[in-house]
Amino acid sequence: MHADDARAPRDFRQPSAARAVALLLGGLALMLVAAGVVLWSTRGAAIFTDMLSAAVAWCF
C-alpha cells in the first residue's frame, strides 16, 4: 500500500431518489410555513379562519 493511498479522499455517494423526494417535500413544507407567516403578519388571524371556512365550503 502506498503512503498516498491512505490520504485518498473517500468515495462520495450520489444522493438517492428517496432523499431527493424528502428534500423536495421538506422544502415545500418550509415554503408553505413561510407563506403562512407572511399572511399572518400582514392580514392577521382572520385570513386563516376565512380561508379555512372557504376551503371546507368548497369541499361540500
PDB file of N, CA, C and O in Angstrom:
ATOM      1  N   MET A   1       0.852  -1.179   0.000  1.00  0.00           N
ATOM      2  CA  MET A   1       0.000   0.000   0.000  1.00  0.00           C
ATOM      3  C   MET A   1       0.892   1.236   0.000  1.00  0.00           C
ATOM      4  O   MET A   1       1.850   1.323   0.768  1.00  0.00           O
ATOM      5  N   HIS A   2       0.584   2.140  -0.826  1.00  0.00           N
ATOM      6  CA  HIS A   2       1.357   3.366  -0.971  1.00  0.00           C
ATOM      7  C   HIS A   2       0.918   4.384   0.077  1.00  0.00           C
ATOM      8  O   HIS A   2      -0.231   4.369   0.517  1.00  0.00           O
ATOM      9  N   ALA A   3       1.819   5.256   0.471  1.00  0.00           N
ATOM     10  CA  ALA A   3       1.511   6.242   1.515  1.00  0.00           C
ATOM     11  C   ALA A   3       0.413   7.201   1.087  1.00  0.00           C
ATOM     12  O   ALA A   3      -0.368   7.649   1.927  1.00  0.00           O
ATOM     13  N   ASP A   4       0.332   7.527  -0.193  1.00  0.00           N
ATOM     14  CA  ASP A   4      -0.704   8.446  -0.676  1.00  0.00           C
ATOM     15  C   ASP A   4      -2.089   7.818  -0.676  1.00  0.00           C
ATOM     16  O   ASP A   4      -3.095   8.527  -0.625  1.00  0.00           O
ATOM     17  N   ASP A   5      -2.146   6.496  -0.734  1.00  0.00           N
ATOM     18  CA  ASP A   5      -3.438   5.814  -0.733  1.00  0.00           C
ATOM     19  C   ASP A   5      -4.182   6.011   0.577  1.00  0.00           C
ATOM     20  O   ASP A   5      -5.412   6.048   0.580  1.00  0.00           O
ATOM     21  N   ALA A   6      -3.483   6.137   1.670  1.00  0.00           N
ATOM     22  CA  ALA A   6      -4.117   6.312   2.970  1.00  0.00           C
ATOM     23  C   ALA A   6      -4.787   7.678   3.073  1.00  0.00           C
ATOM     24  O   ALA A   6      -5.746   7.842   3.826  1.00  0.00           O
ATOM     25  N   ARG A   7      -4.290   8.655   2.324  1.00  0.00           N
ATOM     26  CA  ARG A   7      -4.854  10.002   2.372  1.00  0.00           C
ATOM     27  C   ARG A   7      -5.824  10.275   1.219  1.00  0.00           C
ATOM     28  O   ARG A   7      -6.263  11.411   1.039  1.00  0.00           O
ATOM     29  N   ALA A   8      -6.150   9.275   0.463  1.00  0.00           N
ATOM     30  CA  ALA A   8      -7.048   9.455  -0.677  1.00  0.00           C
ATOM     31  C   ALA A   8      -8.439   9.844  -0.174  1.00  0.00           C
ATOM     32  O   ALA A   8      -8.892   9.343   0.855  1.00  0.00           O
ATOM     33  N   PRO A   9      -9.109  10.731  -0.897  1.00  0.00           N
ATOM     34  CA  PRO A   9     -10.461  11.132  -0.462  1.00  0.00           C
ATOM     35  C   PRO A   9     -11.437   9.970  -0.537  1.00  0.00           C
ATOM     36  O   PRO A   9     -11.306   9.067  -1.364  1.00  0.00           O
ATOM     37  N   ARG A  10     -12.397  10.023   0.331  1.00  0.00           N
ATOM     38  CA  ARG A  10     -13.411   8.964   0.337  1.00  0.00           C
ATOM     39  C   ARG A  10     -14.304   9.089  -0.877  1.00  0.00           C
ATOM     40  O   ARG A  10     -14.431  10.155  -1.479  1.00  0.00           O
ATOM     41  N   ASP A  11     -14.910   7.987  -1.217  1.00  0.00           N
ATOM     42  CA  ASP A  11     -15.819   7.952  -2.347  1.00  0.00           C
ATOM     43  C   ASP A  11     -17.172   8.489  -1.902  1.00  0.00           C
ATOM     44  O   ASP A  11     -17.848   7.858  -1.089  1.00  0.00           O
ATOM     45  N   PHE A  12     -17.577   9.640  -2.419  1.00  0.00           N
ATOM     46  CA  PHE A  12     -18.858  10.228  -2.034  1.00  0.00           C
ATOM     47  C   PHE A  12     -19.971   9.595  -2.844  1.00  0.00           C
ATOM     48  O   PHE A  12     -19.847   9.390  -4.052  1.00  0.00           O
ATOM     49  N   ARG A  13     -21.061   9.288  -2.155  1.00  0.00           N
ATOM     50  CA  ARG A  13     -22.203   8.657  -2.824  1.00  0.00           C
ATOM     51  C   ARG A  13     -23.112   9.708  -3.436  1.00  0.00           C
ATOM     52  O   ARG A  13     -23.206  10.834  -2.949  1.00  0.00           O
ATOM     53  N   GLN A  14     -23.766   9.323  -4.494  1.00  0.00           N
ATOM     54  CA  GLN A  14     -24.757  10.190  -5.120  1.00  0.00           C
ATOM     55  C   GLN A  14     -26.029  10.158  -4.285  1.00  0.00           C
ATOM     56  O   GLN A  14     -26.372   9.116  -3.726  1.00  0.00           O
ATOM     57  N   PRO A  15     -26.737  11.287  -4.189  1.00  0.00           N
ATOM     58  CA  PRO A  15     -27.983  11.272  -3.413  1.00  0.00           C
ATOM     59  C   PRO A  15     -29.009  10.335  -4.045  1.00  0.00           C
ATOM     60  O   PRO A  15     -29.144  10.277  -5.267  1.00  0.00           O
ATOM     61  N   SER A  16     -29.710   9.624  -3.217  1.00  0.00           N
ATOM     62  CA  SER A  16     -30.704   8.688  -3.723  1.00  0.00           C
ATOM     63  C   SER A  16     -31.987   9.430  -4.075  1.00  0.00           C
ATOM     64  O   SER A  16     -32.180  10.584  -3.691  1.00  0.00           O
ATOM     65  N   ALA A  17     -32.844   8.759  -4.798  1.00  0.00           N
ATOM     66  CA  ALA A  17     -34.116   9.350  -5.188  1.00  0.00           C
ATOM     67  C   ALA A  17     -34.993   9.605  -3.968  1.00  0.00           C
ATOM     68  O   ALA A  17     -35.717  10.600  -3.924  1.00  0.00           O
ATOM     69  N   ALA A  18     -34.935   8.729  -2.991  1.00  0.00           N
ATOM     70  CA  ALA A  18     -35.744   8.906  -1.776  1.00  0.00           C
ATOM     71  C   ALA A  18     -35.303  10.156  -1.022  1.00  0.00           C
ATOM     72  O   ALA A  18     -36.133  10.891  -0.488  1.00  0.00           O
ATOM     73  N   ARG A  19     -34.004  10.390  -0.982  1.00  0.00           N
ATOM     74  CA  ARG A  19     -33.517  11.585  -0.301  1.00  0.00           C
ATOM     75  C   ARG A  19     -33.920  12.842  -1.065  1.00  0.00           C
ATOM     76  O   ARG A  19     -34.269  13.853  -0.456  1.00  0.00           O
ATOM     77  N   ALA A  20     -33.875  12.785  -2.375  1.00  0.00           N
ATOM     78  CA  ALA A  20     -34.281  13.933  -3.182  1.00  0.00           C
ATOM     79  C   ALA A  20     -35.756  14.255  -2.965  1.00  0.00           C
ATOM     80  O   ALA A  20     -36.127  15.424  -2.861  1.00  0.00           O
ATOM     81  N   VAL A  21     -36.592  13.235  -2.897  1.00  0.00           N
ATOM     82  CA  VAL A  21     -38.022  13.445  -2.660  1.00  0.00           C
ATOM     83  C   VAL A  21     -38.237  14.025  -1.263  1.00  0.00           C
ATOM     84  O   VAL A  21     -39.052  14.929  -1.084  1.00  0.00           O
ATOM     85  N   ALA A  22     -37.514  13.511  -0.282  1.00  0.00           N
ATOM     86  CA  ALA A  22     -37.641  14.022   1.084  1.00  0.00           C
ATOM     87  C   ALA A  22     -37.212  15.491   1.153  1.00  0.00           C
ATOM     88  O   ALA A  22     -37.855  16.293   1.832  1.00  0.00           O
ATOM     89  N   LEU A  23     -36.144  15.841   0.464  1.00  0.00           N
ATOM     90  CA  LEU A  23     -35.697  17.235   0.440  1.00  0.00           C
ATOM     91  C   LEU A  23     -36.719  18.137  -0.243  1.00  0.00           C
ATOM     92  O   LEU A  23     -36.972  19.252   0.214  1.00  0.00           O
ATOM     93  N   LEU A  24     -37.299  17.662  -1.321  1.00  0.00           N
ATOM     94  CA  LEU A  24     -38.322  18.452  -2.014  1.00  0.00           C
ATOM     95  C   LEU A  24     -39.552  18.657  -1.141  1.00  0.00           C
ATOM     96  O   LEU A  24     -40.090  19.763  -1.078  1.00  0.00           O
ATOM     97  N   LEU A  25     -39.997  17.611  -0.474  1.00  0.00           N
ATOM     98  CA  LEU A  25     -41.158  17.740   0.403  1.00  0.00           C
ATOM     99  C   LEU A  25     -40.864  18.639   1.591  1.00  0.00           C
ATOM    100  O   LEU A  25     -41.717  19.423   2.008  1.00  0.00           O
ATOM    101  N   GLY A  26     -39.670  18.530   2.131  1.00  0.00           N
ATOM    102  CA  GLY A  26     -39.274  19.408   3.229  1.00  0.00           C
ATOM    103  C   GLY A  26     -39.230  20.864   2.794  1.00  0.00           C
ATOM    104  O   GLY A  26     -39.662  21.754   3.526  1.00  0.00           O
ATOM    105  N   GLY A  27     -38.705  21.099   1.596  1.00  0.00           N
ATOM    106  CA  GLY A  27     -38.675  22.461   1.059  1.00  0.00           C
ATOM    107  C   GLY A  27     -40.068  22.994   0.818  1.00  0.00           C
ATOM    108  O   GLY A  27     -40.336  24.168   1.074  1.00  0.00           O
ATOM    109  N   LEU A  28     -40.953  22.154   0.331  1.00  0.00           N
ATOM    110  CA  LEU A  28     -42.330  22.561   0.104  1.00  0.00           C
ATOM    111  C   LEU A  28     -43.013  22.931   1.418  1.00  0.00           C
ATOM    112  O   LEU A  28     -43.703  23.947   1.502  1.00  0.00           O
ATOM    113  N   ALA A  29     -42.818  22.104   2.439  1.00  0.00           N
ATOM    114  CA  ALA A  29     -43.413  22.392   3.743  1.00  0.00           C
ATOM    115  C   ALA A  29     -42.859  23.697   4.317  1.00  0.00           C
ATOM    116  O   ALA A  29     -43.602  24.490   4.894  1.00  0.00           O
ATOM    117  N   LEU A  30     -41.562  23.915   4.158  1.00  0.00           N
ATOM    118  CA  LEU A  30     -40.946  25.142   4.643  1.00  0.00           C
ATOM    119  C   LEU A  30     -41.499  26.369   3.919  1.00  0.00           C
ATOM    120  O   LEU A  30     -41.720  27.410   4.539  1.00  0.00           O
ATOM    121  N   MET A  31     -41.718  26.251   2.637  1.00  0.00           N
ATOM    122  CA  MET A  31     -42.276  27.375   1.875  1.00  0.00           C
ATOM    123  C   MET A  31     -43.726  27.653   2.274  1.00  0.00           C
ATOM    124  O   MET A  31     -44.139  28.811   2.329  1.00  0.00           O
ATOM    125  N   LEU A  32     -44.496  26.611   2.549  1.00  0.00           N
ATOM    126  CA  LEU A  32     -45.875  26.806   2.994  1.00  0.00           C
ATOM    127  C   LEU A  32     -45.924  27.498   4.351  1.00  0.00           C
ATOM    128  O   LEU A  32     -46.752  28.380   4.578  1.00  0.00           O
ATOM    129  N   VAL A  33     -45.036  27.096   5.245  1.00  0.00           N
ATOM    130  CA  VAL A  33     -44.974  27.744   6.557  1.00  0.00           C
ATOM    131  C   VAL A  33     -44.562  29.202   6.403  1.00  0.00           C
ATOM    132  O   VAL A  33     -45.130  30.079   7.054  1.00  0.00           O
ATOM    133  N   ALA A  34     -43.581  29.467   5.547  1.00  0.00           N
ATOM    134  CA  ALA A  34     -43.139  30.842   5.321  1.00  0.00           C
ATOM    135  C   ALA A  34     -44.262  31.693   4.733  1.00  0.00           C
ATOM    136  O   ALA A  34     -44.429  32.849   5.122  1.00  0.00           O
ATOM    137  N   ALA A  35     -45.028  31.136   3.807  1.00  0.00           N
ATOM    138  CA  ALA A  35     -46.158  31.874   3.234  1.00  0.00           C
ATOM    139  C   ALA A  35     -47.213  32.148   4.309  1.00  0.00           C
ATOM    140  O   ALA A  35     -47.816  33.221   4.329  1.00  0.00           O
ATOM    141  N   GLY A  36     -47.431  31.187   5.194  1.00  0.00           N
ATOM    142  CA  GLY A  36     -48.374  31.390   6.294  1.00  0.00           C
ATOM    143  C   GLY A  36     -47.924  32.482   7.239  1.00  0.00           C
ATOM    144  O   GLY A  36     -48.739  33.274   7.713  1.00  0.00           O
ATOM    145  N   VAL A  37     -46.632  32.529   7.515  1.00  0.00           N
ATOM    146  CA  VAL A  37     -46.104  33.579   8.389  1.00  0.00           C
ATOM    147  C   VAL A  37     -46.279  34.952   7.743  1.00  0.00           C
ATOM    148  O   VAL A  37     -46.640  35.915   8.420  1.00  0.00           O
ATOM    149  N   VAL A  38     -46.029  35.046   6.458  1.00  0.00           N
ATOM    150  CA  VAL A  38     -46.205  36.329   5.761  1.00  0.00           C
ATOM    151  C   VAL A  38     -47.669  36.741   5.778  1.00  0.00           C
ATOM    152  O   VAL A  38     -47.979  37.903   6.041  1.00  0.00           O
ATOM    153  N   LEU A  39     -48.575  35.806   5.500  1.00  0.00           N
ATOM    154  CA  LEU A  39     -50.001  36.131   5.544  1.00  0.00           C
ATOM    155  C   LEU A  39     -50.428  36.530   6.949  1.00  0.00           C
ATOM    156  O   LEU A  39     -51.194  37.479   7.118  1.00  0.00           O
ATOM    157  N   TRP A  40     -49.946  35.824   7.946  1.00  0.00           N
ATOM    158  CA  TRP A  40     -50.302  36.124   9.332  1.00  0.00           C
ATOM    159  C   TRP A  40     -49.826  37.517   9.715  1.00  0.00           C
ATOM    160  O   TRP A  40     -50.544  38.258  10.386  1.00  0.00           O
ATOM    161  N   SER A  41     -48.621  37.875   9.292  1.00  0.00           N
ATOM    162  CA  SER A  41     -48.076  39.175   9.683  1.00  0.00           C
ATOM    163  C   SER A  41     -48.755  40.327   8.954  1.00  0.00           C
ATOM    164  O   SER A  41     -48.811  41.436   9.487  1.00  0.00           O
ATOM    165  N   THR A  42     -49.268  40.097   7.755  1.00  0.00           N
ATOM    166  CA  THR A  42     -49.902  41.189   7.008  1.00  0.00           C
ATOM    167  C   THR A  42     -51.406  41.262   7.220  1.00  0.00           C
ATOM    168  O   THR A  42     -51.965  42.357   7.277  1.00  0.00           O
ATOM    169  N   ARG A  43     -52.061  40.133   7.336  1.00  0.00           N
ATOM    170  CA  ARG A  43     -53.536  40.119   7.402  1.00  0.00           C
ATOM    171  C   ARG A  43     -54.093  39.742   8.759  1.00  0.00           C
ATOM    172  O   ARG A  43     -55.259  40.019   9.039  1.00  0.00           O
ATOM    173  N   GLY A  44     -53.303  39.125   9.597  1.00  0.00           N
ATOM    174  CA  GLY A  44     -53.797  38.710  10.910  1.00  0.00           C
ATOM    175  C   GLY A  44     -54.466  37.344  10.853  1.00  0.00           C
ATOM    176  O   GLY A  44     -54.432  36.662   9.828  1.00  0.00           O
ATOM    177  N   ALA A  45     -55.066  36.960  11.952  1.00  0.00           N
ATOM    178  CA  ALA A  45     -55.660  35.629  12.084  1.00  0.00           C
ATOM    179  C   ALA A  45     -56.908  35.448  11.227  1.00  0.00           C
ATOM    180  O   ALA A  45     -57.284  34.319  10.909  1.00  0.00           O
ATOM    181  N   ALA A  46     -57.552  36.549  10.852  1.00  0.00           N
ATOM    182  CA  ALA A  46     -58.796  36.442  10.078  1.00  0.00           C
ATOM    183  C   ALA A  46     -58.582  35.762   8.735  1.00  0.00           C
ATOM    184  O   ALA A  46     -59.477  35.083   8.232  1.00  0.00           O
ATOM    185  N   ILE A  47     -57.408  35.938   8.154  1.00  0.00           N
ATOM    186  CA  ILE A  47     -57.159  35.330   6.845  1.00  0.00           C
ATOM    187  C   ILE A  47     -57.227  33.813   6.924  1.00  0.00           C
ATOM    188  O   ILE A  47     -57.697  33.165   5.988  1.00  0.00           O
ATOM    189  N   PHE A  48     -56.761  33.238   8.034  1.00  0.00           N
ATOM    190  CA  PHE A  48     -56.773  31.790   8.147  1.00  0.00           C
ATOM    191  C   PHE A  48     -58.168  31.260   8.445  1.00  0.00           C
ATOM    192  O   PHE A  48     -58.545  30.214   7.917  1.00  0.00           O
ATOM    193  N   THR A  49     -58.938  31.943   9.267  1.00  0.00           N
ATOM    194  CA  THR A  49     -60.285  31.455   9.538  1.00  0.00           C
ATOM    195  C   THR A  49     -61.153  31.596   8.293  1.00  0.00           C
ATOM    196  O   THR A  49     -61.970  30.721   8.004  1.00  0.00           O
ATOM    197  N   ASP A  50     -60.982  32.682   7.561  1.00  0.00           N
ATOM    198  CA  ASP A  50     -61.747  32.856   6.322  1.00  0.00           C
ATOM    199  C   ASP A  50     -61.337  31.825   5.274  1.00  0.00           C
ATOM    200  O   ASP A  50     -62.185  31.254   4.588  1.00  0.00           O
ATOM    201  N   MET A  51     -60.035  31.591   5.155  1.00  0.00           N
ATOM    202  CA  MET A  51     -59.555  30.605   4.181  1.00  0.00           C
ATOM    203  C   MET A  51     -60.005  29.210   4.537  1.00  0.00           C
ATOM    204  O   MET A  51     -60.411  28.440   3.667  1.00  0.00           O
ATOM    205  N   LEU A  52     -59.935  28.883   5.810  1.00  0.00           N
ATOM    206  CA  LEU A  52     -60.346  27.555   6.249  1.00  0.00           C
ATOM    207  C   LEU A  52     -61.832  27.338   5.996  1.00  0.00           C
ATOM    208  O   LEU A  52     -62.241  26.270   5.540  1.00  0.00           O
ATOM    209  N   SER A  53     -62.637  28.352   6.293  1.00  0.00           N
ATOM    210  CA  SER A  53     -64.080  28.252   6.038  1.00  0.00           C
ATOM    211  C   SER A  53     -64.355  28.092   4.556  1.00  0.00           C
ATOM    212  O   SER A  53     -65.204  27.289   4.168  1.00  0.00           O
ATOM    213  N   ALA A  54     -63.655  28.840   3.724  1.00  0.00           N
ATOM    214  CA  ALA A  54     -63.857  28.739   2.269  1.00  0.00           C
ATOM    215  C   ALA A  54     -63.400  27.386   1.747  1.00  0.00           C
ATOM    216  O   ALA A  54     -64.047  26.815   0.869  1.00  0.00           O
ATOM    217  N   ALA A  55     -62.300  26.864   2.267  1.00  0.00           N
ATOM    218  CA  ALA A  55     -61.803  25.567   1.819  1.00  0.00           C
ATOM    219  C   ALA A  55     -62.774  24.448   2.186  1.00  0.00           C
ATOM    220  O   ALA A  55     -63.035  23.552   1.382  1.00  0.00           O
ATOM    221  N   VAL A  56     -63.301  24.508   3.400  1.00  0.00           N
ATOM    222  CA  VAL A  56     -64.267  23.483   3.814  1.00  0.00           C
ATOM    223  C   VAL A  56     -65.542  23.610   3.010  1.00  0.00           C
ATOM    224  O   VAL A  56     -66.110  22.598   2.599  1.00  0.00           O
ATOM    225  N   ALA A  57     -66.008  24.823   2.776  1.00  0.00           N
ATOM    226  CA  ALA A  57     -67.217  25.032   1.972  1.00  0.00           C
ATOM    227  C   ALA A  57     -67.023  24.558   0.547  1.00  0.00           C
ATOM    228  O   ALA A  57     -67.955  24.031  -0.060  1.00  0.00           O
ATOM    229  N   TRP A  58     -65.812  24.739  -0.004  1.00  0.00           N
ATOM    230  CA  TRP A  58     -65.522  24.314  -1.368  1.00  0.00           C
ATOM    231  C   TRP A  58     -65.603  22.800  -1.485  1.00  0.00           C
ATOM    232  O   TRP A  58     -66.010  22.280  -2.525  1.00  0.00           O
ATOM    233  N   CYS A  59     -65.219  22.085  -0.427  1.00  0.00           N
ATOM    234  CA  CYS A  59     -65.255  20.620  -0.458  1.00  0.00           C
ATOM    235  C   CYS A  59     -66.682  20.097  -0.497  1.00  0.00           C
ATOM    236  O   CYS A  59     -66.933  19.017  -1.032  1.00  0.00           O
ATOM    237  N   PHE A  60     -67.616  20.852   0.063  1.00  0.00           N
ATOM    238  CA  PHE A  60     -69.006  20.413   0.076  1.00  0.00           C
ATOM    239  C   PHE A  60     -69.765  21.138  -0.975  1.00  0.00           C
ATOM    240  O   PHE A  60     -70.965  20.915  -1.135  1.00  0.00           O
TER     241      PHE A  60
END
